[in-house]
Amino acid sequence: MKTTQEERLTNARIASLQQKAWAKTWQHAWARSPFYREHLRRAGGAARTPIPLKEIACIPTIDNSVLAGNPDAFLCVAPERVADVVTTSSTTGKPLVCKLTEADLQRLALNEFHSFRCAGLKAPDTVLLAVTLDRCFIAGMAYFMGLRLLGCAIVRAGPATPMFSLEMLQRLRVSAIVGVPSSLLLLAGKAAEAGLDPGTLGPRKLICIGESIREPNFSLNRAGKLLEERWQARVYSTYGNTELASSLCECDAGQGGHLHPESLFVEALDEAGCPVPDGQVGELTATTFGVEAMPLIRYRTGDFAAIHREPCPCGRRTLRLGPVAGRASQKLKLKGTTVFPGAMKSVLDSFPQISAYVIVARRDAGGADAVEVRMACDGDPNRALCVLRERFQGAVKVVPEFTLAAPAEIEVLQMPEGARKRRYFVDLRPPAGRPV
């Protein structure tokens, strides 16, 4: 398969590739999607004359409520051309259903091919895939297909079998692992319990999905530092989104996930829908390129992160995404201050005495947001609470309620039955418009 050498792209070449891809997306969506035909017409477009990509802001954004409200209006192919169905990992309401054609699956594989190349993986590598491939989860399938296209040997261990993973690590010369940071830390703990040093088991690269391992300035957070320390391996942060059927992975420089310009066009917007300056956190809003079944134009992902455009130390000039600060649905308003759970997680992760925790959001009797941190603590809990309150006041400007809990109780909240991945934020607030 002929692939673009992304590390060699100039700014002019990137702009040319994206403009050409945008024209194809416009024409395909106009011709095939009942929703987009009317949506683009209202924006002043015409079938044969796509709006220039630099003027894309004149097209209104959409979000998952629009997509969920009438998904069939977004489908641009006949039902018999659908080759695979995936769902989002939403924790509230029904997950979104997204459909892919065979060509969409090939695009998905190519996207992951480029992402893994950013992390330096090559054909001789053997990669342990500690991610599920079942239950309509796009990530595990995408990683598997991308690694196959790259020519790597793949060990499909899954996320829920740490002892099997350890056995495979001992028996095979695994050079990299793809998995959720908390699961990789758990695997390192199981290795230690078995008398094994994770740093001697072979992997030298950890491709981390689903959870942040970096602070906004790209330094490693506590999870990232622990992973590198325990595995004696380099960690790589990623960002992925089911609806976009795309992901971004950082390179050795660790300065954000590299965009694949033939797959996506990305903006960062404020609440009013205006672009925020580069380096400032905004809501990631994306337009897909090369998607057959369900192309998306100016789709507000609900994820908040900063865009960086300056050339990366690796030499690539592709746009980069900073660590995700949080999701729109998780935004909290505490005593007049807007807070994302990720900021609270950073404070908790920086406190080694906390062995486990979960952040629980509710609405109080007056309809205001209220947050409780349930945690298990090693050592003197009173001293820990005193220090935590000071750190929260300094870093987040508000102090949540703290409750001591048994690790088993926290585990149930983190991994409820049927969960795809561990969660550290549990939102018990009623949906907007419903009474408390």
N, C-alpha and C positions, 0 to 999 in steps of 0.2 A: 504494500500500500504506500502510495506517495504521500508524504507528510511535510508540512511546513516546518522549517528550521526556525523556531520562534526566537531563539537566542540571537539570530542574525537579522531580525526585522528592524528596519528603520522606522521612525515616526511616520514618514511619508507612506511607506509600504503598509504600515498598520492601518492608517486612515483609508488607503485605497481598498484594502481587503474588506474593511468594515462597511464602506459605502457600497461596494458590490454585493456583499452579503445582505445588507439592509434592503437593497432594491429587490432582491429575490424574496425576502421575507414579506415585504409589503405586497408584492404582486401575488404571492401564494395566499396570504391571509385574505386579501381582497377577493380573490377569485373563489376561495373555498370556504371561508368562515362567515356564516350569517351575522355573527356578532361584529366581527371586525369590518365587514363591508359597510355597515351602518356607522360604526364607531369612527372609522377613518373618513367617511364622507362628511360627518359632522365636524371633523377637524379641518375640513377644507380640501381634502385630497381628491384625486381622480384616479381611476384605475390604472392608466398608463403613465402617470406622472407622479412617482413617489416623492413625498416631501424629502428634501435633503436631510441627511442624518444630523447635520449641525442644527437643523430646525425641529428636531424631534420633540422638543419641549412643548410645541403647540398641540400635540396629541395628549388628551387627558390620560392620567394614570388609571390603572385598575388595581384591585387587590383580591385576596382570596375569597372575599364574600361575593364578588362578581363572578369569579370562576366557579365557585360552589353553587351559586344560584342557578346557573344554566350551563353546565359543562358541555352538553351536546352542541351548543351554539359555537363552541370553540373548535370542534372537531373538523379537520380539513381533509379527511380521507374517508372512503367508504368503510363501514364496519368490518368487512372481511379483510381489510388491509392491516388491522390492528394486530400486532404480533405479541405485545406484552402489556400488562396492566400493573401499575405501581400505585402505592398510596403514600400520603404524607404520614409522619409520625406525630400527628397532633395529639395533645393530651386533653383537649377540650373539644366537645362536639364530634361530628363525624369527620374522619380523615378525608382529604381531597383525593379523588381518583384521577389519575393521569394515564393516558394511553400513548403507546409508542408503536411505530411501524418498525419494520426490519431496518430501514435506513436510519431511523432514530436510534436504534440499538447500536448501529455501526458508529454513529456520531458520538454516542455515549462512550463507547470503547476508545475512540480516538481522543476524546477529551481526557480520559483517565491515562491514556498513553502519554500525553503531553504532561499531565500533572506528575506522574511518576518519574518522567524524565527530568523534571525540575528538581526532584529530590535525589537525582543521581542514580536511580535504579537502572539496571541493564539486564540483558538477556541471561548472563550467567547467574544472576541472583536467584536464590530460593526464598520465597516470601510466605510467611505464615499469616493467613488471613483470619483474624480473630473477630470477624464480623458475620452476622447472619445473612444467608442468601434466601431465606424463606419469607413467608408472610407478606409478600408484595413489597419488600424493602428494596429500594433502588440501589442503595449504597453498596451492599455486598456484591450484588450482581455487576454493578459498574466497575468496582475494583477488580473483580475476577476477570471481566472481559478486557479491561485495560492492561492488566498484567499478562494475560495471554497474548495480546497484540504486541506487547513489548518483548515477549519471548521468555518470561520468567517461569520458573517452576513454582507451583502454588500448592500450599498445604492448607486445605479448607477446614481449619480446626473449629471455627465458630467461636462465639463469645462466652458460652456457658459451660465450657469443658476445660478448666484450667489444668487438670491433671493430664488430660490427653495432650494439651498444648505442650506441657513440660516434657512429656514422653517424646513428642515429635522434635522438640528442640534438642533433646539428648541424642536422638537417633539420626537426625538429619543435619546437614550443614546449612541451617537457616541464617540468612544474612540480613533479613529485615522482617518487621512485624507491622501489620496494619491493624489498628484497634483503637478503642476508646481509652483515653488516659487513665481513668479510674480502674478500668478492667486490667490494663497493663500493670498498674501498681499492685492490684490484687494478685496478678500472676507472679509478680516479683516476690510478694509476700509468701505465696504458696511454695515458691522455689526455696526460699529461706527456711520455711518449716520443714521441707524435705532434705535440708542440709546441703542445698545447692546455692552457688553464688550466681545470680542472674547475669553478672558481668562476664562469666566464663561460658555462657551457653551459646554464644555465636553472633546474635543479632547486633549489628552496628548502626542500624537505622530504625527509628520508630516513627511510622507515619500515623499521626494522631488525628482522630476524627471525632466530631460530635461535642467536644468539650475544649475550652480554651487552655492553652499552655503558655500564653504570652500576655504581658501587660500592654497597655496602649502604646508604650514607647518601644515595643518589641523585645524587651528583656523577658526572660523566662519567669513565669510565676512559680508558686511553690510546687504545683504539680509537675511543671516542666523540669524544674531543678531536681526534684526527687526521681523523675524518670531517668534523667541523664546520669544521676549519681548511682542509682541502683542497677541500671542496665549497662552502664558505661558505654552508652550509645548516643548518637546525635538524634535529636527530636525534630520533627517537621510538623508545622501546623497546617491545617487545611480548612477550607470552607466549602460546603456543599448545599444544594437546594434541590429538592425533589421536583418541584414544578418546572424548574429551568433545565433539569436533566444535565446538570453541569457541576463541576467542582474546581477549586483552585488550590494549588499546593505551593508552599514556599520552597525556595532553593536553599543552598548552603548558607547564604547570607542571612537568612532568617529575618527578612524585612517585609514580610507580607506575602499573601498568596498571589501568584502570577495569573493574570487573565489570559485566556486563550482567545485572541481577537476574532477568530473565525467562528466562534461559538456564541459569544455574548457581547453586548454593549451595556455598560453599567453606569448609572448615575447615583449620586448620594444627595437626597433631598431633605429639606426641613419639613415641618408639619404643614406649611402652606404650599408645599410642592415646588419650592424654589431650590436651585442647586446650592449646596453649602461649599465653602472654600475647600480646596484640597487639604487633607490632613485633619479636617474637622469631621466629627461623627455625624452622619445623616442616615436616613433610611435607604438601604440599597434597593434600587429600582432598575430592573433589567429588561432587555429586549433580546430574545433568543434568535440566533441565526442557524439556519440549516435544519430546523425542526419541521417535520412533515405533518404529524398527527395533530399536535396542539401547540402551535407557535404562540408566543406571548409577546406583547408590545407594551413597554413601559409598565411592567408588573411590579408593584410594590411588594417586596418580599416579606416585610415586617421585621427584617434584620437590620440592626444599626451598626455601622462601621465606617471607618474613614477610607477615602481613596487617596492613593499616593501615585504620583506620575513621574517623579524624578527618576532618572536611570538607576537601576539596581546595581549594587557592586558586582553582581554576576555578569553584567553586560547587557542583560535584557532591558528593552525599553517598553515592555508591555505594562499596562496599568497593574497596580498591586492593591490588594485589600488588606487593611489592618485587622486586628483581632475584633471579633464581634462583641460589641458592648452590651447587647441585649436584644430582646424582641419587643415589638410594639405591644403585643398582647400581654407582656410581662411588666410593662412600665408601671411603676408605683408612684403614687403621690402621697408623700409622708410629711405632714406639717408644712405644706407649701413647697416642698423640695421634690423634684423628679429624680427617682432612683431606679436603676436597673438591678435585678438580682445579681448580675455578674459583678457589680461593684461590691456588693455585700459578700459575695463568694471570695473575692480577692482578699478582703480583710480576714475572713475566717480561715482561708488557706494559709495565710501568713502566720498563723498561731499554732505551733506544733503540738501544744497540749490538747487541742481538739482532735479526737480520734475519729469522730463521725459527726455529721450534722445534716439537717435539712431545713430549708427556709420555707415557711408556710405563710401564705397571704390570705387574709380574710377581709370582710367589710364589717366595721363596728356598727353599733346600734344607730349611729348618726349617718351611716352611709359612707364614711371615710375609710380609706385603706388602712389596714393594720397588719403588722408583720411580726411573726414569732419565729425565733430560731431555736429549734430543738437540737440539742447537742449532747454528745458524750465527751467527758473531759477526763484527762489523766492529771493527777495531782490535786492541788487545792482548788476546788471550784469557785470559792469566793474570790480568791485572788485572780483567777482567770476571768471572771465576770467583770471585775474592776478594770482590768487592763483592756478587755474587749470594748467596754463602754467608751473608754478614752479613745481607742483606735477608731471606732465607728464615728464618734463625734468629729474626729480630725479628718478622716478620709471621706466619709459619706455625708456628714453634717446632720445626720439623724441617728438615733439609737433604737433598735428594735427591742422587743421583749425577748428575754432568754429563758429557756426552760431546759433543765437537765432531763435526759431521757436515756433509756437503755439502748445499747447498740442494736439489739434485735428489733426494737420498736422503730428505730430510724431506718433500718434495712427494709422493713415492710413498706415504709413510705417512699424510699428511694427506688425500690424494685417491686412495684405491685404486680400481681398476677397478669401475665400477658404483655408486660412492658418490653419494648425492644432494647431500651438502653436505660442506664441508671439516671435518675433525675435528682437534682439538688434544690429545685424550686417546685413547690406544690401550690397551685393557685386554686383556692377554694372560694374566690369571689364569684358572685353570680354574674352571668353575662350582662352586658350593658342593656339597660332598659328593664331588667327584672328586679323585683323587690328583694331586699336582704332577707 
